Amino acid sequence: MKILFEDNHLIAVNKPNNVLVQGDETGDETLADQVKLYIKEKYNKPGDVFLGTIHRLDRPVSGVTIFARTSKALERMNKIFAERDVKKTYWAIVGKRPEQFYGHLTHYILKDSSKNIVKAYDSMSNRAKGAKQADLDYELIAEIEDNYLLKVDLQTGRSHQIRAQLAKIGCPIKGDVKYGYPNANKDSSIHLHCRNISFQHPVTKLPVNITATVPKEQVWKMFQAIEG
């Protein structure tokens, strides 16, 4: 866990893949647990440490994850995210070059909570009743052999949105067998990384721009030059 940003109101870390942000039925240690322990030890805080979860990354996803250190910051950051006054950029590696090197995708996302999976529809139909509109922009920024690096700018924040929308255009993310990629990664991760989040600080009102380096993994290492 690498600290990317820290002040009295917020803390942001580079989440490793295969770490839960918040607890689930597995009972596994979470990123929130690790951050609380870090704060407790660094500032020698007695008792429980307040930490508010602002947004979540799926377990197999890595990258920028932001927590609130105060209830005021949590309330204000929740409003910033709800009103989409935040820019979120992801990097995804897919195994097939998209037909268009860049474009805008609009789909309608319907979640099956029992299976923790979503389906992307091209339009609102009877099959997609109750679905929510999902929008993103993507751009092919590099390719090495059969690995294609896409930059994805999210316009909405739907569950599994990037995973489902890229799969819908025939470009599932590498390792993401849930959404149609043929082979799982050995560590059960997927090649999706929250690269950057930028927003206006909820208290100081100054611009905040947080960037996370990609995992030290073989396929990601092929694109290290892009990070510069």
C-alpha positions in Angstrom: 0.0 0.0 0.0 1.5 3.3 -1.1 0.3 6.6 0.2 -0.4 9.0 -2.7 -2.0 12.0 -0.9 -2.6 12.8 2.7 -3.8 15.8 4.7 -6.1 16.3 7.7 -9.2 15.7 5.6 -8.3 13.0 3.0 -6.0 10.1 2.4 -5.4 8.4 -1.0 -3.6 5.2 -1.6 -2.5 3.0 -4.5 -4.7 0.0 -4.0 -3.0 -3.3 -4.9 -5.1 -5.8 -6.9 -6.9 -8.6 -5.0 -7.4 -6.4 -1.9 -10.9 -5.6 -0.7 -11.7 -1.9 -0.2 -14.4 -2.8 2.4 -15.3 -6.0 4.1 -17.5 -8.7 2.7 -18.6 -12.2 3.6 -15.0 -13.6 3.2 -13.9 -11.7 6.3 -10.5 -10.9 4.6 -8.5 -7.9 5.7 -9.5 -4.8 3.8 -7.7 -1.7 2.5 -9.7 0.4 4.9 -8.3 -1.8 7.8 -4.8 -1.2 6.5 -5.3 2.6 6.2 -6.8 2.9 9.7 -3.8 1.0 11.2 -1.4 3.3 9.3 -3.2 6.4 10.7 -3.4 5.0 14.2 0.3 4.2 14.3 1.6 7.4 12.5 -0.4 9.8 14.7 -0.4 7.7 17.8 -4.2 7.8 18.0 -6.0 6.2 20.9 -9.3 4.3 20.3 -11.0 3.9 16.9 -9.8 5.8 13.9 -12.5 7.4 11.7 -12.2 6.6 8.0 -15.0 7.1 5.5 -15.1 5.2 2.2 -15.8 7.6 -0.7 -15.6 5.2 -3.6 -14.7 1.6 -4.3 -12.6 -0.4 -6.7 -13.5 -4.0 -7.5 -11.2 -6.5 -5.7 -9.2 -7.5 -8.8 -8.7 -3.8 -9.8 -5.7 -1.7 -8.7 -5.1 2.1 -8.4 -6.2 5.3 -6.8 -8.5 4.9 -3.8 -9.5 7.8 -1.7 -10.8 7.8 1.9 -12.1 10.6 4.1 -10.5 11.3 7.5 -13.4 13.4 8.8 -17.1 13.2 8.6 -17.2 16.7 7.0 -14.8 15.6 4.3 -16.8 12.4 3.7 -20.1 14.3 3.3 -18.5 16.8 0.9 -16.7 14.2 -1.1 -19.8 12.1 -1.5 -21.5 15.2 -3.0 -18.6 15.8 -5.3 -18.8 12.2 -6.6 -22.6 12.2 -6.8 -22.6 15.4 -8.8 -19.7 14.1 -11.0 -17.4 17.0 -10.2 -14.5 14.6 -10.4 -12.5 13.3 -13.3 -11.6 9.6 -13.2 -9.2 8.0 -15.6 -8.5 4.3 -15.9 -6.0 2.2 -17.8 -7.1 -1.1 -19.2 -5.2 -3.7 -21.1 -7.3 -5.7 -23.6 -6.4 -8.6 -25.9 -8.0 -7.3 -29.0 -7.6 -4.0 -30.8 -10.9 -2.0 -30.8 -12.4 -1.3 -34.2 -12.2 2.4 -33.5 -9.0 3.7 -31.9 -11.0 6.1 -29.8 -14.6 6.8 -29.2 -17.5 7.4 -26.8 -19.6 4.4 -25.5 -23.1 4.7 -24.1 -24.8 1.5 -22.7 -27.5 0.7 -20.3 -26.2 -1.3 -17.3 -28.4 -3.8 -15.4 -26.9 -5.5 -12.4 -27.6 -9.1 -11.2 -26.8 -8.8 -7.5 -27.1 -12.5 -6.9 -24.3 -13.2 -9.3 -22.4 -9.9 -8.8 -22.3 -9.3 -12.5 -23.8 -6.6 -14.8 -25.0 -6.7 -18.4 -24.6 -3.9 -20.9 -27.4 -3.2 -23.3 -27.3 -1.0 -26.4 -30.6 0.6 -25.7 -33.4 0.8 -23.1 -35.7 -2.1 -24.0 -38.0 -4.4 -22.0 -34.9 -6.6 -21.3 -33.1 -3.7 -19.9 -35.9 -2.4 -17.7 -34.4 -0.7 -14.6 -31.0 -0.3 -16.2 -28.9 2.8 -15.7 -27.2 4.7 -18.4 -23.4 4.3 -18.5 -21.0 6.6 -20.5 -17.3 6.5 -21.0 -14.7 7.7 -23.5 -11.8 5.5 -24.5 -8.6 5.9 -26.5 -6.0 3.3 -27.6 -2.7 4.8 -26.4 -0.2 1.9 -26.9 0.0 -1.6 -28.2 2.7 -4.3 -27.7 2.2 -7.7 -29.4 -1.4 -8.7 -28.5 -1.7 -6.3 -25.6 -3.6 -3.1 -26.2 -3.5 -0.3 -23.6 -6.7 1.8 -23.4 -7.1 5.1 -21.5 -10.7 5.3 -20.2 -12.3 8.5 -18.9 -15.4 7.7 -16.9 -18.5 9.9 -17.3 -20.6 7.9 -15.0 -19.7 5.5 -12.1 -21.8 2.4 -12.6 -20.8 -0.9 -11.0 -18.4 -2.9 -13.3 -19.1 -0.3 -16.0 -15.7 -0.4 -17.7 -15.5 -4.2 -17.6 -19.0 -4.6 -19.1 -18.8 -1.9 -21.7 -15.4 -3.0 -23.1 -16.6 -6.6 -23.2 -19.7 -5.3 -25.0 -17.6 -4.0 -27.9 -15.6 -7.3 -28.1 -12.6 -6.1 -26.0 -12.8 -7.8 -22.6 -10.1 -6.8 -20.2 -7.2 -9.3 -19.9 -7.8 -11.7 -17.0 -11.5 -10.8 -16.7 -13.1 -14.2 -17.2 -16.3 -12.9 -15.6 -16.8 -10.6 -18.6 -15.6 -13.0 -21.4 -11.8 -13.0 -21.4 -10.8 -16.6 -22.1 -8.0 -16.9 -19.5 -7.7 -15.8 -15.9 -4.5 -14.2 -14.6 -2.5 -16.4 -12.2 -3.1 -14.0 -9.3 -6.8 -13.6 -10.1 -6.3 -9.9 -10.9 -7.6 -8.2 -14.0 -5.6 -5.6 -16.1 -7.7 -2.6 -15.0 -6.0 0.2 -13.0 -7.5 3.5 -11.7 -4.7 5.7 -13.0 -5.8 9.2 -12.0 -8.5 11.1 -10.0 -8.7 14.9 -10.0 -11.2 17.1 -8.1 -11.5 20.3 -6.1 -10.5 19.7 -2.4 -13.7 19.7 -0.3 -12.2 21.9 2.4 -9.3 24.0 1.0 -11.0 24.3 -2.5 -7.6 23.8 -4.1 -7.2 21.5 -7.1 -6.2 17.9 -6.2 -4.6 15.6 -8.9 -3.7 12.1 -7.8 -1.9 9.6 -10.0 -1.1 5.9 -9.2 1.7 3.9 -10.9 0.7 0.6 -12.4 1.4 -2.7 -10.7 4.9 -4.3 -10.9 3.6 -7.1 -13.1 5.0 -8.5 -16.3 2.3 -7.2 -18.7 2.0 -3.8 -17.1 5.8 -3.5 -17.2 5.7 -3.6 -21.0 4.0 -0.2 -20.8 6.3 1.5 -18.2 7.6 4.0 -20.8 4.0 5.4 -21.2 3.9 6.4 -17.5 6.7 8.9 -18.0 
